Amino acid sequence: MNNAATIEKFYSSFNAHDAASMADCYDDNITFQDPAFGVLLGDEAKSMWRMLMKGTDVQVTYSNVVANDNAGSADWVATYTFSKTGRKVVNRVHAEFEFKDGKIIKHSDTFDFWVWSRQALGISGLLLGWTGFLRQKVTEQATGRLKQFMGK
């Protein structure tokens, strides 16, 4: 499978809520990073997708998939209900990938945290979403939920 096909498999599995197939695209030593979870390594990254796929209504579209032998990128949009507040979110994300032996070894997602926080958190996101304080609080809560999910 070429690297563009790996990206396509990752996002089609994401839209199908198939966390096992998503994790299969990752190398065991994956490094994942995004504004909500910060940096996750190895099984943490794979478990994050397992946790996020439980009972979700997420719908994913993706475009602009580009890849060569070592790196790739894609743009994707996730539409879902944020479980903590019940608010609808449309998150526009740009992903960068690095590959080794047909597996993703590094996955970095970037998105506008303030736009996301306004949708997900409402007035507190509107007023504080641009601050490092709120971003740190969201990351602490997200990684705390992940640790609990992983039984740590």
Long-range contacts (C-beta under 8 A, 24 or more apart in sequence): 1-102, 2-67, 2-102, 3-67, 3-68, 3-69, 3-71, 3-72, 3-97, 3-99, 3-102, 4-65, 4-66, 4-67, 4-72, 6-67, 6-72, 6-99, 6-102, 6-103, 6-104, 7-62, 7-65, 7-67, 7-72, 7-74, 7-95, 7-97, 8-62, 8-65, 10-104, 11-60, 11-62, 11-65, 11-74, 11-76, 14-49, 14-58, 14-60, 14-76, 15-58, 15-59, 15-60, 15-61, 17-53, 17-56, 17-58, 18-53, 19-46, 19-49, 19-50, 19-52, 19-53, 20-50, 22-46, 22-49, 22-53, 23-49, 23-50, 25-103, 25-104, 26-103, 26-104, 26-105, 26-107, 27-100, 27-101, 27-103, 27-104, 27-105, 29-105, 30-103, 30-104, 30-105, 30-106, 30-107, 31-105, 31-106, 31-107, 32-106, 32-107, 32-108, 32-109, 33-107, 33-108, 33-109, 34-93, 34-108, 34-109, 34-110, 34-111, 35-109, 35-110, 35-111, 35-113, 35-116, 35-135, 35-139, 36-113, 36-116, 36-138, 36-139, 36-142, 37-139, 37-142, 37-143, 37-146, 38-139, 38-143, 40-143, 40-146, 43-150, 44-146, 44-150, 45-107, 47-146, 47-149, 47-150, 48-146, 50-149, 51-145, 51-146, 51-149, 55-83, 56-80, 56-83, 57-81, 67-97, 67-99, 69-99, 70-98, 70-99, 71-96, 71-97, 71-98, 71-99, 72-96, 72-97, 72-99, 73-97, 82-119, 82-120, 82-121, 84-120, 85-120, 85-121, 85-122, 87-119, 87-120, 87-121, 87-122, 88-119, 89-116, 89-119, 89-120, 90-119, 91-115, 91-116, 91-119
